[in-house]
Amino acid sequence: MDTIINRAIEAIYECALNPAEWPVALQHIADCFDDVGCILIYGRDNGAFGVIGSPGLSIVVSEYVKNWSGRDIRAIRARERGYFGRRGVITDSDVVSTEEIESHPFYAQFLRRFGLRYFAGAAVVPGDGVEAALSVQRAVNRQPYSAEELSRLDVLGRHAERALGLGLRLADNELASETLGHILSRIDIGVFVLDALGRVAFSNNRAQTYIGDGVELVGEKLHLRAKVDSNVPRLHTTPLTTLITDRRGPILVYRQNSSSPLIAHVLPVEGGLEFPQPFMTQARLIVLLSDTREGVPPLLARSLE
């Protein structure tokens, strides 16, 4: 299970640079629960809901958008009760009654047709006025979600929120009054942008607070205090384009001044991507750093030790 969760988190952050990868990431999220699939649901201006789904739910998503997006009792109730606007997780019992699960058309006609029943949802709030949530879909022959499963989805949802927020900021070309550097300086995770030699082309304010505490700059190159026998080699002076290519999970970074390690996620920047910002034109890797106290489950930290 640890490996499955690690891969899901890596896939989530890859979507920050390539939003087209969301269907793949959503399937990795569903795999963390051995479920049929997962969707990213978002509110539309007309009051209905749009959906991005994992590949196994493509037919379900098509039917939903065509006939059910305005009749989704679960999403409608979640919106009415304010769940989209705040962090947290919900499941069927939070928005519908047992009788509605048995008889409401959304359950009895739509979900039953595709062999589905229960859901677990985690709101993601990447920006003001954005209604979005992850929603994992469970087969009809399985039990409702447990408290442990809801806690797991809460953690994955917080990673999805960060990745979605970062992706929106990277893609937003209408913020003429702000540079990308200013935008990245305000997000709540550390960001290092590295060139092909591992030199730091950019770092935001949060990343700079970690320098000297598990993170070192030596000759402009980034070094992380990772165990030698970690599942991913430590960063060093080797050109980073040839490093960390096995996709075996994030790096656990040990700190001198804190008992809680950092988690580093490394995102390769595709050569075909074009950025107007000078520091991004040389980018080959983006390293995201977050404190394990900020939403990384203990089982994930243990798996990296």
Disulfide bonds with the S-S distance in Angstrom:
none
